[in-house]
Amino acid sequence: MSLLVALLQSPGQALSTKALINLFQLPDGSDRIYSWRIPDLERRGYIRKSPDTNTYSLTAKGRRAALVAFLAKRLMNLGEGG
């Protein structure tokens, strides 16, 4: 859900693979999300990758899921990772 919300809140609602990795990179340089989550979200139809720009954006299904997650987090006053 954090990835979907990050895309929802990004300018233009699209980010490159590198930008997505940077958002979820650990201090030691390893990533905690890209290795399996981005391909999984794409396979399940939450995001799609543009072949022209190599950026990911939300599908209608992903947008609904991101909005529900975003509103639930605000309602429960949860911070990052909550």
Secondary structure, DSSP 8 states (H G I E B T S, - for coil): -HHHHHHHHSGGGEEEHHHHHHHTB-TTS-BSSTTTHHHHHHHTTSEEE-TTT-EEEE-HHHHHHHHHHHHHHHHTT--TT-
